[in-house]
Amino acid sequence: MSEIEIQVKGLSAYGYHGVFEHEKVNGQEFIVDLDITYQATEAIKTDEISKALDYGEIVNTVKTLIESTRRDLIEVLADEIAETLLKFELVKRVVVTLHKPQAPVEVKVADIAVRIDRSK
């Protein structure tokens, strides 16, 4: 049995998540890093894309989720991303790091992020 990890770094999407009204109205950029472990035995044996995890579909799914939902907490959004990706048949484990670089805090920070680790 062969497991492979696909890494997606810096997926960017514009969303309307946050507890403040200006976040809900104006929105902001969110950045996602993904580490996805999937069962790749058949893909490796056959060298066929149909047996592999389609990372194009993965990134489109995450982008759509960020753009089409509205959550107060980024913890909830990160969990929804993880749970959605675990519905892909081949996915065994996913680590989602959701960055909110323009988070409205009083102290200058380079980034605020949450990280969630989920497995089947």
SVG drawing of the C-alpha trace seen along z (x, -y; Angstrom):
<svg xmlns="http://www.w3.org/2000/svg" viewBox="-22 -49 27 51">
<polyline fill="none" stroke="black" stroke-width="0.4" points="0.0,0.0 1.5,-3.3 0.5,-6.6 1.6,-9.9 1.4,-13.4 0.3,-16.2 1.2,-19.7 -0.6,-22.8 0.9,-26.1 -0.5,-29.6 -4.0,-28.9 -5.6,-32.3 -9.3,-33.1 -11.4,-36.1 -14.0,-35.5 -16.3,-37.3 -15.3,-35.6 -15.0,-37.3 -16.8,-38.6 -16.8,-42.3 -19.3,-43.8 -16.6,-45.3 -15.2,-41.8 -18.6,-40.5 -19.2,-43.5 -15.8,-44.2 -14.2,-40.7 -10.5,-39.9 -8.0,-37.5 -7.5,-34.1 -4.6,-31.8 -4.7,-28.1 -1.9,-25.5 -2.9,-21.9 -1.0,-18.6 -3.1,-15.8 -2.2,-12.1 -3.9,-9.8 -3.9,-6.2 -1.8,-6.2 -1.2,-2.4 -3.2,-2.2 -1.9,-5.5 1.6,-4.3 1.0,-0.8 -0.9,-2.1 0.6,-5.6 -3.0,-6.7 -4.4,-10.0 -7.8,-8.5 -6.4,-6.5 -4.7,-9.6 -6.1,-12.3 -7.0,-15.3 -5.3,-18.2 -7.0,-20.6 -10.3,-19.5 -9.0,-19.9 -7.9,-23.5 -11.1,-24.4 -13.2,-22.8 -11.4,-24.8 -11.5,-28.1 -15.3,-27.6 -15.8,-26.8 -14.0,-30.0 -15.8,-32.2 -19.3,-30.7 -19.7,-30.5 -19.6,-33.1 -18.3,-32.1 -17.5,-34.2 -14.6,-32.0 -11.7,-30.8 -11.6,-27.7 -15.0,-26.7 -14.0,-27.4 -10.7,-25.4 -12.7,-22.5 -15.2,-22.6 -12.3,-22.6 -10.8,-19.5 -14.1,-17.7 -14.9,-18.4 -11.6,-17.1 -12.0,-13.9 -15.0,-13.1 -12.7,-12.4 -12.5,-8.6 -8.7,-8.4 -7.9,-11.0 -6.8,-9.5 -5.6,-12.6 -5.6,-16.3 -3.8,-19.1 -5.3,-22.6 -3.6,-25.8 -5.9,-28.7 -4.2,-32.1 -5.9,-35.4 -3.1,-37.9 -5.3,-41.0 -6.9,-39.9 -8.2,-43.0 -5.9,-43.1 -4.4,-46.1 -0.8,-44.8 1.1,-44.5 1.5,-40.9 2.7,-39.3 0.0,-36.6 -2.6,-34.9 -3.5,-31.3 -5.2,-28.2 -4.1,-24.7 -6.4,-21.6 -5.4,-18.0 -8.1,-15.5 -8.0,-11.8 -10.5,-9.1"/>
</svg>
